[in-house]
Amino acid sequence: MKIDKPWGYEIIWANTETYVGKVLYINAGHRLSKQYHKIKEETVYVVEGVLLNYEDDGSITRINPGHSFHVNVGQIHRFGAGSEDVKLVEVSTPHLKDVIRIEDDYSR
C-alpha cells in the first residue's frame, strides 16, 4: 500500500500483529516530523542516499547507505534528506498511529 506524504511517500509491504515493514522515500531537502513514540519501536536500514537524523540536542547524525539506526520507545527523532533523495527500509512494532509530533514542517 502506497501512502503519499508531504515529504515523499511510504510503501507498507508487511503489516502483521507483531511487526510492520515499510519502504520510505524522502525527497531531497525534506524531513519528517520531530517525533517520538510511546509504544512503537523501529529500526531503519538506509538503501540509497544519506539519511539525516536531527537529534534532540541540535546535532545531526548521518546514516550512510548500508547502515541501520534503531529508535527506542520514547526517543525523540526526526529523519530527513539533504541534497539527495533517501530510500530506507523500516521494520517496527505494529503501532502505526503511535506518533507524537513535536514539530512539523507541514503543519500536521
N, C-alpha and C positions, 0 to 999 in steps of 0.2 A: 504494500500500500504506500503510495507516494503522497507526502504531505508538504505542500508549499509553505515556506516560511519567508518572512521579510529579509532574512539573511541568506537564503538559498532554499534548500529543501532536505527532507529526510525520507528514507525508504525503510519501512518496518518490514524486515524479512523473516522474523520469527517472533511469535507472541504466545507464550505458554503461561501456565500457572506459576512457574518458577523462574523464568527468565524472559528477556526481550532482546532481540538483535536488531540493530539499525545500521544504516549507512547514512552519514551526514555529509552534505556538500555545502561548504561555507564559501560564499563568493568573496573574492579579494576585497579587502577594505571593510568587511562587515564583521560583526561579532554578535554572539548570543547574549542573553540576559546575564547580568551578575546575579547569581542564584545559589541556593542550597536546597538540600532535600532532607526531610525529617525521617524518611524510611528508605528511600531509594539509594542504592549503591551502584556504581558504574565503573567500567574500565573502558578506555578508548585506545584504539590502535590506529596510528596515522599511516595512511596508504599513499597519499600524494600531498605535496605542499608542506609547509611548516605551520603546525598548529601553535597558536599563541594562547597561553593561559594567563589571564590578568589576575594576579594574586591579590588577596585582600590587603596586603601591606603596600600595594602600589607597584611591586615588581612584576616582571613578565617572564614566564618560563616558556622556552621554545621547545617544542616536541617535534623532532625530525621524523621523516618517513622511516618506517621500520621500528619505531619505538612506541611504547604504550605509556599511559598515565592513568592512575587509579584515583577515583574520587570517593572518599569515605562519606558516610552519613554525616550531615551537618557541616561539611567542608564547603566554604564559600569558593566559588569558581566562576570563571567567565571565559569561554572559548572564543577565538576569533581567527581571522586570516589577515595576514599582512598584505604584501603586494601580489600575492598569487592565491588562486583558489586552493581550498583544502578539502580533501576527501578522507574521512575517517570511518572506522567501524566501531560501534559502541555495543557492548553487552552489559545489561543491567538487570537488577531485580525488576519485577513486573509492575512497579508503581509509577505508571506513566503520568498521572496527574499530580504527583508529588513534586511540584516546582514552586518554591517560594522566591519570587522575583524581588530583588533589592533595587536594581537599576535596570533600565531597558532603553535602548536607542530608538525603539519603535513605539513607545508609549503604550505598551501592553500591560 
